[in-house]
């Protein structure tokens, strides 16, 4: 066999090793060039090293897939011209299979690269990340009479639930309690609780009843436009009623803070400073209306008078 033919495999291996080394050096230089000059903690350093390793591995895989058809074709040409005398039917079949596999892998690489280019950036994808089914939210009554829960009260029904919805719901709930212009009810529930599911329609009827009372008291004006706030003689009886359903599995810290042990547990807030009223178990329409009214007219002064011991005469 000619000397040039004998040296050809070694030359191909050398060129491949040189190409891989050059790609590795370029990737390392690019990663180091983008690294911040400031010192980082041990944990951040480990994360950066892991990111560099993963980036290098991905770059090597992409480079290999990109070069695979050409490398296979080069091997095929070498076998035809330099080793054709040693090739038998089995070796030719193996070489043909390599060509087919290389073509398939190259086609998959091209399609995945095109799909990656058309996808949104990583930051946008994280911003629009969706979450699974949500069981908490503000209970509202739609125009067609349905009672639905909005995980993020700032968004309409049917809007995708994104990360951060729990913070948005907690903020809306806290602001409503502190405002003193709306009466708030918290309904602690849990998945698989049939009485919790039955409580929601009752809350919906209470919301509709309060809105109707506000409209009638204001002479037909828009609900919430008048007779709102704790300064009225009726307390919050003519203030909008807002109901927040909190699943214990989605808000475990709140359930633990309020020592929720039974489901459903309803907490009724009144004017600022007044201690909320708590009722465990299912409430029908009459029971719910009674405790809502009691919480609406309760004031801090009334509770202080009840707590003061009576003087003996």
C-alpha atoms as a printed R data frame, in Angstrom:
    type eleno elety resid chain resno       x      y      z
1   ATOM     1    CA   UNK     A     1   0.000  0.000  0.000
2   ATOM     2    CA   UNK     A     2   1.382  3.495 -0.786
3   ATOM     3    CA   UNK     A     3   2.815  5.489  2.103
4   ATOM     4    CA   UNK     A     4   0.395  8.374  1.477
5   ATOM     5    CA   UNK     A     5  -2.552  6.014  1.731
6   ATOM     6    CA   UNK     A     6  -1.263  4.584  4.987
7   ATOM     7    CA   UNK     A     7  -0.861  8.018  6.492
8   ATOM     8    CA   UNK     A     8  -4.305  9.251  5.397
9   ATOM     9    CA   UNK     A     9  -6.234  7.895  8.454
10  ATOM    10    CA   UNK     A    10  -3.719  9.433 10.830
11  ATOM    11    CA   UNK     A    11  -3.963 12.732  8.974
12  ATOM    12    CA   UNK     A    12  -7.766 12.702  9.198
13  ATOM    13    CA   UNK     A    13  -7.627 11.988 12.929
14  ATOM    14    CA   UNK     A    14  -5.115 14.786 13.433
15  ATOM    15    CA   UNK     A    15  -7.258 17.273 11.517
16  ATOM    16    CA   UNK     A    16 -10.361 16.264 13.463
17  ATOM    17    CA   UNK     A    17  -8.539 16.642 16.795
18  ATOM    18    CA   UNK     A    18  -7.184 20.022 15.748
19  ATOM    19    CA   UNK     A    19 -10.647 21.232 14.738
20  ATOM    20    CA   UNK     A    20 -12.143 20.067 18.038
21  ATOM    21    CA   UNK     A    21  -9.351 21.766 19.991
22  ATOM    22    CA   UNK     A    22  -9.817 25.008 18.109
23  ATOM    23    CA   UNK     A    23 -13.573 24.945 18.740
24  ATOM    24    CA   UNK     A    24 -13.012 24.258 22.440
25  ATOM    25    CA   UNK     A    25 -10.519 27.115 22.741
26  ATOM    26    CA   UNK     A    26 -12.829 29.520 20.928
27  ATOM    27    CA   UNK     A    27 -15.760 28.601 23.172
28  ATOM    28    CA   UNK     A    28 -13.663 29.043 26.318
29  ATOM    29    CA   UNK     A    29 -12.375 32.418 25.165
30  ATOM    30    CA   UNK     A    30 -15.899 33.559 24.332
31  ATOM    31    CA   UNK     A    31 -17.234 32.451 27.711
32  ATOM    32    CA   UNK     A    32 -14.382 34.116 29.603
33  ATOM    33    CA   UNK     A    33 -14.771 37.296 27.598
34  ATOM    34    CA   UNK     A    34 -18.426 37.533 28.598
35  ATOM    35    CA   UNK     A    35 -17.784 36.799 32.290
36  ATOM    36    CA   UNK     A    36 -17.998 39.780 34.671
37  ATOM    37    CA   UNK     A    37 -14.778 41.167 36.022
38  ATOM    38    CA   UNK     A    38 -16.094 41.388 39.579
39  ATOM    39    CA   UNK     A    39 -15.490 38.558 41.975
40  ATOM    40    CA   UNK     A    40 -18.326 36.104 42.418
41  ATOM    41    CA   UNK     A    41 -19.301 33.761 45.190
42  ATOM    42    CA   UNK     A    42 -18.505 30.060 45.234
43  ATOM    43    CA   UNK     A    43 -22.069 29.157 44.255
44  ATOM    44    CA   UNK     A    44 -22.110 31.616 41.383
45  ATOM    45    CA   UNK     A    45 -18.703 30.350 40.256
46  ATOM    46    CA   UNK     A    46 -19.987 26.789 40.207
47  ATOM    47    CA   UNK     A    47 -22.992 27.843 38.194
48  ATOM    48    CA   UNK     A    48 -20.775 29.647 35.698
49  ATOM    49    CA   UNK     A    49 -18.525 26.592 35.334
50  ATOM    50    CA   UNK     A    50 -21.594 24.393 34.801
51  ATOM    51    CA   UNK     A    51 -22.954 26.852 32.220
52  ATOM    52    CA   UNK     A    52 -19.593 26.854 30.391
53  ATOM    53    CA   UNK     A    53 -19.469 23.046 30.333
54  ATOM    54    CA   UNK     A    54 -23.026 22.795 29.024
55  ATOM    55    CA   UNK     A    55 -22.385 25.518 26.452
56  ATOM    56    CA   UNK     A    56 -19.233 23.756 25.258
57  ATOM    57    CA   UNK     A    57 -21.018 20.430 25.035
58  ATOM    58    CA   UNK     A    58 -23.838 21.980 23.049
59  ATOM    59    CA   UNK     A    59 -21.393 23.771 20.761
60  ATOM    60    CA   UNK     A    60 -19.451 20.545 20.124
61  ATOM    61    CA   UNK     A    61 -22.651 18.662 19.362
62  ATOM    62    CA   UNK     A    62 -23.862 21.365 16.979
63  ATOM    63    CA   UNK     A    63 -20.459 21.561 15.291
64  ATOM    64    CA   UNK     A    64 -20.307 17.793 14.924
65  ATOM    65    CA   UNK     A    65 -23.788 17.667 13.408
66  ATOM    66    CA   UNK     A    66 -22.889 20.494 11.036
67  ATOM    67    CA   UNK     A    67 -19.642 18.816  9.928
68  ATOM    68    CA   UNK     A    68 -20.981 15.251  9.923
69  ATOM    69    CA   UNK     A    69 -22.155 15.148  6.272
70  ATOM    70    CA   UNK     A    70 -18.863 16.562  5.004
71  ATOM    71    CA   UNK     A    71 -16.803 14.233  7.193
72  ATOM    72    CA   UNK     A    72 -18.804 11.227  6.047
73  ATOM    73    CA   UNK     A    73 -18.444 12.258  2.438
74  ATOM    74    CA   UNK     A    74 -14.696 12.669  2.920
75  ATOM    75    CA   UNK     A    75 -14.472  9.167  4.396
76  ATOM    76    CA   UNK     A    76 -16.488  7.833  1.479
77  ATOM    77    CA   UNK     A    77 -14.193  9.475 -1.081
78  ATOM    78    CA   UNK     A    78 -11.139  8.215  0.780
79  ATOM    79    CA   UNK     A    79 -12.521  4.677  0.812
80  ATOM    80    CA   UNK     A    80 -13.305  4.785 -2.899
81  ATOM    81    CA   UNK     A    81  -9.909  6.037 -4.036
82  ATOM    82    CA   UNK     A    82  -7.517  4.747 -1.360
83  ATOM    83    CA   UNK     A    83  -9.123  1.579  0.043
84  ATOM    84    CA   UNK     A    84 -11.300  0.390 -2.810
85  ATOM    85    CA   UNK     A    85  -9.289 -2.812 -3.183
86  ATOM    86    CA   UNK     A    86  -9.937 -3.780  0.454
87  ATOM    87    CA   UNK     A    87 -13.656 -2.935  0.401
88  ATOM    88    CA   UNK     A    88 -16.146 -5.804  0.312
89  ATOM    89    CA   UNK     A    89 -19.920 -5.843  0.156
90  ATOM    90    CA   UNK     A    90 -20.304 -5.622  3.947
91  ATOM    91    CA   UNK     A    91 -18.005 -2.602  4.228
92  ATOM    92    CA   UNK     A    92 -19.763 -0.866  1.339
93  ATOM    93    CA   UNK     A    93 -23.092 -1.445  3.099
94  ATOM    94    CA   UNK     A    94 -21.729 -0.020  6.347
95  ATOM    95    CA   UNK     A    95 -20.435  3.047  4.519
96  ATOM    96    CA   UNK     A    96 -23.776  3.566  2.786
97  ATOM    97    CA   UNK     A    97 -25.588  3.304  6.151
98  ATOM    98    CA   UNK     A    98 -23.233  5.934  7.581
99  ATOM    99    CA   UNK     A    99 -24.075  8.261  4.703
100 ATOM   100    CA   UNK     A   100 -27.816  7.820  5.272
101 ATOM   101    CA   UNK     A   101 -27.549  8.325  9.059
102 ATOM   102    CA   UNK     A   102 -25.385 11.404  8.568
103 ATOM   103    CA   UNK     A   103 -27.897 12.894  6.158
104 ATOM   104    CA   UNK     A   104 -30.773 12.239  8.590
105 ATOM   105    CA   UNK     A   105 -28.901 13.762 11.554
106 ATOM   106    CA   UNK     A   106 -27.944 16.787  9.492
107 ATOM   107    CA   UNK     A   107 -31.569 17.306  8.413
108 ATOM   108    CA   UNK     A   108 -32.757 17.075 12.040
109 ATOM   109    CA   UNK     A   109 -30.089 19.572 13.091
110 ATOM   110    CA   UNK     A   110 -31.176 22.028 10.400
111 ATOM   111    CA   UNK     A   111 -34.834 21.786 11.378
112 ATOM   112    CA   UNK     A   112 -34.115 22.211 15.104
113 ATOM   113    CA   UNK     A   113 -31.906 25.211 14.409
114 ATOM   114    CA   UNK     A   114 -34.645 26.842 12.349
115 ATOM   115    CA   UNK     A   115 -37.201 26.202 15.109
116 ATOM   116    CA   UNK     A   116 -34.843 27.674 17.711
117 ATOM   117    CA   UNK     A   117 -34.331 30.830 15.670
118 ATOM   118    CA   UNK     A   118 -38.090 31.396 15.339
119 ATOM   119    CA   UNK     A   119 -38.751 30.846 19.071
120 ATOM   120    CA   UNK     A   120 -38.886 33.843 21.461
121 ATOM   121    CA   UNK     A   121 -35.864 34.750 23.509
122 ATOM   122    CA   UNK     A   122 -35.231 33.117 26.879
123 ATOM   123    CA   UNK     A   123 -36.275 36.206 28.834
124 ATOM   124    CA   UNK     A   124 -39.555 36.524 26.954
125 ATOM   125    CA   UNK     A   125 -40.223 32.821 27.420
126 ATOM   126    CA   UNK     A   126 -39.715 33.113 31.173
127 ATOM   127    CA   UNK     A   127 -41.910 36.202 31.338
128 ATOM   128    CA   UNK     A   128 -44.741 34.411 29.549
129 ATOM   129    CA   UNK     A   129 -44.270 31.109 31.382
130 ATOM   130    CA   UNK     A   130 -47.612 29.552 32.092
131 ATOM   131    CA   UNK     A   131 -48.576 27.578 35.169
132 ATOM   132    CA   UNK     A   132 -50.888 24.642 35.701
133 ATOM   133    CA   UNK     A   133 -54.469 24.630 36.998
134 ATOM   134    CA   UNK     A   134 -55.112 27.231 39.706
135 ATOM   135    CA   UNK     A   135 -57.786 26.851 42.384
136 ATOM   136    CA   UNK     A   136 -57.477 30.239 44.099
137 ATOM   137    CA   UNK     A   137 -58.662 33.641 42.959
138 ATOM   138    CA   UNK     A   138 -61.180 36.420 43.427
139 ATOM   139    CA   UNK     A   139 -64.746 35.220 42.990
140 ATOM   140    CA   UNK     A   140 -66.678 37.410 40.564
141 ATOM   141    CA   UNK     A   141 -70.067 37.133 38.912
142 ATOM   142    CA   UNK     A   142 -70.068 37.401 35.131
143 ATOM   143    CA   UNK     A   143 -72.759 39.147 33.110
144 ATOM   144    CA   UNK     A   144 -74.397 35.823 32.335
145 ATOM   145    CA   UNK     A   145 -74.612 34.941 36.044
146 ATOM   146    CA   UNK     A   146 -71.690 32.541 36.313
147 ATOM   147    CA   UNK     A   147 -69.403 32.616 39.353
148 ATOM   148    CA   UNK     A   148 -65.757 32.372 38.330
149 ATOM   149    CA   UNK     A   149 -62.470 32.858 40.160
150 ATOM   150    CA   UNK     A   150 -59.769 35.120 38.732
151 ATOM   151    CA   UNK     A   151 -56.261 34.090 39.859
152 ATOM   152    CA   UNK     A   152 -55.045 37.572 38.925
153 ATOM   153    CA   UNK     A   153 -57.867 40.068 39.595
154 ATOM   154    CA   UNK     A   154 -56.215 42.615 37.302
155 ATOM   155    CA   UNK     A   155 -56.789 40.373 34.259
156 ATOM   156    CA   UNK     A   156 -60.058 39.321 32.638
157 ATOM   157    CA   UNK     A   157 -61.558 35.858 32.637
158 ATOM   158    CA   UNK     A   158 -59.775 33.452 30.350
159 ATOM   159    CA   UNK     A   159 -56.446 35.274 30.430
160 ATOM   160    CA   UNK     A   160 -53.422 32.937 30.670
161 ATOM   161    CA   UNK     A   161 -52.252 32.393 34.230
162 ATOM   162    CA   UNK     A   162 -48.620 33.445 34.466
163 ATOM   163    CA   UNK     A   163 -45.963 33.191 37.126
164 ATOM   164    CA   UNK     A   164 -46.475 35.727 39.897
165 ATOM   165    CA   UNK     A   165 -50.252 35.336 40.033
166 ATOM   166    CA   UNK     A   166 -50.117 34.548 43.770
167 ATOM   167    CA   UNK     A   167 -48.409 37.853 44.504
168 ATOM   168    CA   UNK     A   168 -50.960 39.716 42.373
169 ATOM   169    CA   UNK     A   169 -53.859 38.035 44.188
170 ATOM   170    CA   UNK     A   170 -52.363 38.690 47.625
171 ATOM   171    CA   UNK     A   171 -51.748 42.340 46.739
172 ATOM   172    CA   UNK     A   172 -55.331 42.851 45.563
173 ATOM   173    CA   UNK     A   173 -56.656 41.174 48.689
174 ATOM   174    CA   UNK     A   174 -54.464 43.229 51.046
175 ATOM   175    CA   UNK     A   175 -55.280 46.506 49.309
176 ATOM   176    CA   UNK     A   176 -59.011 45.788 49.509
177 ATOM   177    CA   UNK     A   177 -58.820 45.040 53.247
178 ATOM   178    CA   UNK     A   178 -56.774 48.158 54.005
179 ATOM   179    CA   UNK     A   179 -58.843 50.509 51.848
180 ATOM   180    CA   UNK     A   180 -61.831 50.587 54.191
181 ATOM   181    CA   UNK     A   181 -64.129 51.142 51.206
182 ATOM   182    CA   UNK     A   182 -64.844 47.476 50.429
183 ATOM   183    CA   UNK     A   183 -65.940 44.539 52.525
184 ATOM   184    CA   UNK     A   184 -63.695 41.496 52.073
185 ATOM   185    CA   UNK     A   185 -64.369 37.819 52.646
186 ATOM   186    CA   UNK     A   186 -61.631 35.191 52.606
187 ATOM   187    CA   UNK     A   187 -62.725 31.645 51.829
188 ATOM   188    CA   UNK     A   188 -60.122 29.029 52.701
189 ATOM   189    CA   UNK     A   189 -60.713 25.865 50.730
190 ATOM   190    CA   UNK     A   190 -58.840 22.825 49.528
191 ATOM   191    CA   UNK     A   191 -59.005 20.499 46.561
192 ATOM   192    CA   UNK     A   192 -61.466 17.651 46.858
193 ATOM   193    CA   UNK     A   193 -63.679 19.489 49.373
194 ATOM   194    CA   UNK     A   194 -67.330 19.182 48.215
195 ATOM   195    CA   UNK     A   195 -68.632 21.740 50.737
196 ATOM   196    CA   UNK     A   196 -66.061 24.250 49.451
197 ATOM   197    CA   UNK     A   197 -67.472 23.806 45.956
198 ATOM   198    CA   UNK     A   198 -70.998 24.349 47.279
199 ATOM   199    CA   UNK     A   199 -69.965 27.481 49.148
200 ATOM   200    CA   UNK     A   200 -68.863 29.331 46.018
201 ATOM   201    CA   UNK     A   201 -72.361 29.759 44.459
202 ATOM   202    CA   UNK     A   202 -73.642 31.067 47.802
203 ATOM   203    CA   UNK     A   203 -70.868 33.670 47.771
204 ATOM   204    CA   UNK     A   204 -71.823 34.588 44.226
205 ATOM   205    CA   UNK     A   205 -75.419 35.273 45.263
206 ATOM   206    CA   UNK     A   206 -74.168 37.401 48.147
207 ATOM   207    CA   UNK     A   207 -72.063 39.472 45.727
208 ATOM   208    CA   UNK     A   208 -75.095 39.992 43.485
209 ATOM   209    CA   UNK     A   209 -77.294 40.901 46.448
210 ATOM   210    CA   UNK     A   210 -74.815 43.511 47.698
211 ATOM   211    CA   UNK     A   211 -74.474 45.044 44.219
212 ATOM   212    CA   UNK     A   212 -78.262 45.251 43.981
213 ATOM   213    CA   UNK     A   213 -78.499 46.958 47.393
214 ATOM   214    CA   UNK     A   214 -75.895 49.536 46.353
215 ATOM   215    CA   UNK     A   215 -77.733 50.334 43.129
216 ATOM   216    CA   UNK     A   216 -81.080 50.710 44.911
217 ATOM   217    CA   UNK     A   217 -79.601 52.878 47.669
218 ATOM   218    CA   UNK     A   218 -77.844 55.128 45.199
219 ATOM   219    CA   UNK     A   219 -80.942 55.671 43.106
220 ATOM   220    CA   UNK     A   220 -79.839 53.621 40.129
221 ATOM   221    CA   UNK     A   221 -76.244 54.871 39.917
222 ATOM   222    CA   UNK     A   222 -73.392 52.532 39.096
223 ATOM   223    CA   UNK     A   223 -72.589 50.117 41.895
224 ATOM   224    CA   UNK     A   224 -69.744 51.404 44.013
225 ATOM   225    CA   UNK     A   225 -70.154 55.015 42.921
226 ATOM   226    CA   UNK     A   226 -71.817 56.123 46.166
227 ATOM   227    CA   UNK     A   227 -72.425 54.996 49.730
228 ATOM   228    CA   UNK     A   228 -68.940 53.503 49.864
229 ATOM   229    CA   UNK     A   229 -66.687 53.506 52.922
230 ATOM   230    CA   UNK     A   230 -66.718 52.923 56.612
231 ATOM   231    CA   UNK     A   231 -67.824 56.409 57.539
232 ATOM   232    CA   UNK     A   232 -71.478 55.796 56.727
233 ATOM   233    CA   UNK     A   233 -73.861 54.953 59.564
234 ATOM   234    CA   UNK     A   234 -74.339 51.469 58.094
235 ATOM   235    CA   UNK     A   235 -70.635 50.740 58.115
236 ATOM   236    CA   UNK     A   236 -69.775 48.701 55.029
237 ATOM   237    CA   UNK     A   237 -73.293 47.462 54.366
238 ATOM   238    CA   UNK     A   238 -73.402 49.506 51.159
239 ATOM   239    CA   UNK     A   239 -69.830 48.892 50.082
240 ATOM   240    CA   UNK     A   240 -68.790 46.482 47.332
241 ATOM   241    CA   UNK     A   241 -68.373 42.899 48.491
242 ATOM   242    CA   UNK     A   242 -65.184 41.158 47.384
243 ATOM   243    CA   UNK     A   243 -64.612 37.455 47.935
244 ATOM   244    CA   UNK     A   244 -61.171 35.857 47.683
245 ATOM   245    CA   UNK     A   245 -60.923 32.070 47.516
246 ATOM   246    CA   UNK     A   246 -57.597 30.787 48.874
247 ATOM   247    CA   UNK     A   247 -56.646 27.172 48.328
248 ATOM   248    CA   UNK     A   248 -54.680 25.891 51.327
249 ATOM   249    CA   UNK     A   249 -52.281 24.057 49.032
250 ATOM   250    CA   UNK     A   250 -51.517 27.229 47.072
251 ATOM   251    CA   UNK     A   251 -51.368 29.531 50.121
252 ATOM   252    CA   UNK     A   252 -50.041 27.282 52.914
253 ATOM   253    CA   UNK     A   253 -48.422 30.141 54.833
254 ATOM   254    CA   UNK     A   254 -51.716 32.051 55.099
255 ATOM   255    CA   UNK     A   255 -53.578 28.919 56.145
256 ATOM   256    CA   UNK     A   256 -50.990 28.315 58.833
257 ATOM   257    CA   UNK     A   257 -50.972 31.958 59.932
258 ATOM   258    CA   UNK     A   258 -54.750 31.975 60.460
259 ATOM   259    CA   UNK     A   259 -54.684 28.429 61.930
260 ATOM   260    CA   UNK     A   260 -57.107 27.019 59.414
261 ATOM   261    CA   UNK     A   261 -58.144 23.506 60.430
262 ATOM   262    CA   UNK     A   262 -61.543 23.043 58.762
263 ATOM   263    CA   UNK     A   263 -62.715 23.590 55.217
264 ATOM   264    CA   UNK     A   264 -64.313 25.760 54.192
265 ATOM   265    CA   UNK     A   265 -63.338 28.437 56.696
266 ATOM   266    CA   UNK     A   266 -64.706 31.929 55.997
267 ATOM   267    CA   UNK     A   267 -63.178 35.122 57.362
268 ATOM   268    CA   UNK     A   268 -65.293 38.289 57.236
269 ATOM   269    CA   UNK     A   269 -63.502 41.636 57.358
270 ATOM   270    CA   UNK     A   270 -65.208 44.865 58.275
271 ATOM   271    CA   UNK     A   271 -63.945 48.358 58.856
272 ATOM   272    CA   UNK     A   272 -60.205 48.895 59.363
273 ATOM   273    CA   UNK     A   273 -59.186 48.001 62.900
274 ATOM   274    CA   UNK     A   274 -62.110 45.694 63.532
275 ATOM   275    CA   UNK     A   275 -61.291 42.056 64.249
276 ATOM   276    CA   UNK     A   276 -62.551 39.806 61.432
277 ATOM   277    CA   UNK     A   277 -65.267 37.285 62.161
278 ATOM   278    CA   UNK     A   278 -64.543 33.620 61.449
279 ATOM   279    CA   UNK     A   279 -67.008 30.859 60.579
280 ATOM   280    CA   UNK     A   280 -66.033 27.257 59.987
281 ATOM   281    CA   UNK     A   281 -68.010 25.007 57.702
282 ATOM   282    CA   UNK     A   282 -70.591 25.565 55.007
283 ATOM   283    CA   UNK     A   283 -72.903 28.588 55.279
284 ATOM   284    CA   UNK     A   284 -76.261 28.823 53.534
285 ATOM   285    CA   UNK     A   285 -77.643 32.099 52.176
286 ATOM   286    CA   UNK     A   286 -79.326 33.165 55.421
287 ATOM   287    CA   UNK     A   287 -76.353 32.333 57.617
288 ATOM   288    CA   UNK     A   288 -73.969 34.076 55.235
289 ATOM   289    CA   UNK     A   289 -76.095 37.230 55.043
290 ATOM   290    CA   UNK     A   290 -76.309 37.408 58.835
291 ATOM   291    CA   UNK     A   291 -72.567 37.195 59.460
292 ATOM   292    CA   UNK     A   292 -71.759 39.526 56.555
293 ATOM   293    CA   UNK     A   293 -74.033 42.153 58.090
294 ATOM   294    CA   UNK     A   294 -72.512 41.695 61.531
295 ATOM   295    CA   UNK     A   295 -68.992 42.116 60.181
296 ATOM   296    CA   UNK     A   296 -69.974 45.131 58.080
297 ATOM   297    CA   UNK     A   297 -71.251 47.185 61.026
298 ATOM   298    CA   UNK     A   298 -68.629 46.086 63.538
299 ATOM   299    CA   UNK     A   299 -66.222 48.816 64.625
300 ATOM   300    CA   UNK     A   300 -63.087 48.753 66.776
301 ATOM   301    CA   UNK     A   301 -64.911 50.775 69.470
302 ATOM   302    CA   UNK     A   302 -67.737 48.230 69.680
303 ATOM   303    CA   UNK     A   303 -65.296 45.381 70.121
304 ATOM   304    CA   UNK     A   304 -63.365 47.259 72.784
305 ATOM   305    CA   UNK     A   305 -66.562 47.855 74.742
306 ATOM   306    CA   UNK     A   306 -67.440 44.156 74.559
307 ATOM   307    CA   UNK     A   307 -64.002 43.197 75.832
308 ATOM   308    CA   UNK     A   308 -64.020 45.636 78.796
309 ATOM   309    CA   UNK     A   309 -65.249 44.003 82.042
310 ATOM   310    CA   UNK     A   310 -68.303 45.521 83.645
311 ATOM   311    CA   UNK     A   311 -67.812 47.400 86.890
312 ATOM   312    CA   UNK     A   312 -69.560 46.094 89.931
313 ATOM   313    CA   UNK     A   313 -71.962 48.524 91.609
